[in-house]
Amino acid sequence: MAARNLTINGSAFSAGGVFDHVSIRGEATIHGDIECDRCKVFGSADVKGAVTARTIRLFGEADINGLVRAETMGVFGEADIRGDAHVQHLQLRGKAEMKGNVEATAIRGYGELSVSGSCEAETVSLAGVVHIGQTLNAEQVELSLYFATSTIKEIGGQTIHIRRGSKWKAFHWLTRFSPLTATLTAEVIEGDEIYLEYTKAAVVRGEKVTIGPGCEIGLVEYRTALVQDEKAVVNEKRQR
Amino acid sequence: MDQELISKKELLELTGISYGQLYRWKRKKLIPEDWFIRKSTFTGQETFFPKEKILARIERIKELKDERSLDELAAMFAPDPAAVVLTKEEVVKRHIVSDVVWQWLNEQLGDEEGVSFTQLLSLYIVDRLLRSGEISVEEGKHIWKMFEHHYPALQGKICELIVLRKIGVAVCFLLEGTADLYVEEGVKLVARLHVPTYIEELKWHISEG
């Protein structure tokens, strides 16, 4: 069946359905599930159901009440997702708030990512603010902290690098106006290779652990090596 | 259900795996979510595992991880049985169930050649119960019918099979998830089987050929 397109210019309601392309310019309320190849939102979309698509690109604002499944999802504005998200590539250039769990292959970009549940991915490389209510579990975690305090309950993975941001050059002119105060607060960080800066954590456990400047750590357990910056506080260290 | 627990730290020391590996296997669903038991201790939150199960699982993963991909392993351990269909011949050849039980299935199937995973699983579980000597053949038949009827609704979920008996009358049912059971006096808990364990065993039988 040749699927139709759904195009909304202006303001409209739709019941949802199966489409080839969905493009929303303006304001749309969709009362059911959407299944499509490509979905683009310029403006504002309020989807009461689930969205399944090959690619989703959000340039404005989108509220999605159900599950989101996609190969690639780009958030260039603001996304509010109530259900779980299964996305292979999540590209962030704005703000994404997910109330459920997130499963992805790669999560990259900058902005603000909030996940109320757990977040699992092979690669997580983000600059900005990250909030994760449960566990961030990834093979590689690269966080550059900017703007405000990030909170992650638990981080687990192979390589975990937390830096106070300087990686993204485009940010420099913005950060000129506010002093660099961004920090990360976590309960537990566990990995094979861990590098931390400006991180407050109760427990850090790993093979090779580097505690960089600005850290306040309750307990560090390491196996092979521990390097501690002179501007870091570690209350207790143990070698296993 | 009392089971011995092992802390994450002890587990890593005992098995020699790293945090990275543990988290990777969890991500790949080689280790089920419900084995991660979070408890508050004086050092904050700690994660514990059911000792026997996790040790067996990690041994199995370590044995197999060089020969098979993590995705293949995940398919093997997943509580959601793949669309496995065996022919009658294969079932007999692999000695998955005993002859008595096999007869039931044969009667039910009639001329059909394929045996689905659910059909096989229900028989496999009943077969195990019969072999343990806990139930009679007649009871086994009831359990089998009940399981085949209700299991599809629970497919892919964690569930337990419970068999109770009071004054010689047996009652069986499926319980979604794992919960504590409190039964009246005089009732005997005949069997309590964690279905995913049997799914794994059965898959193992099938894949070994």
Boltz contact constraints between the chains, C-beta under 6 A:
constraints:
  - contact:
      token1: [A, 120]
      token2: [B, 27]
      max_distance: 6.0
  - contact:
      token1: [A, 137]
      token2: [B, 23]
      max_distance: 6.0
  - contact:
      token1: [A, 137]
      token2: [B, 27]
      max_distance: 6.0
  - contact:
      token1: [A, 156]
      token2: [B, 23]
      max_distance: 6.0
  - contact:
      token1: [A, 157]
      token2: [B, 23]
      max_distance: 6.0
  - contact:
      token1: [A, 158]
      token2: [B, 20]
      max_distance: 6.0
  - contact:
      token1: [A, 190]
      token2: [B, 19]
      max_distance: 6.0
  - contact:
      token1: [A, 191]
      token2: [B, 19]
      max_distance: 6.0
  - contact:
      token1: [A, 192]
      token2: [B, 18]
      max_distance: 6.0
  - contact:
      token1: [A, 192]
      token2: [B, 19]
      max_distance: 6.0
  - contact:
      token1: [A, 192]
      token2: [B, 20]
      max_distance: 6.0
  - contact:
      token1: [A, 202]
      token2: [B, 44]
      max_distance: 6.0
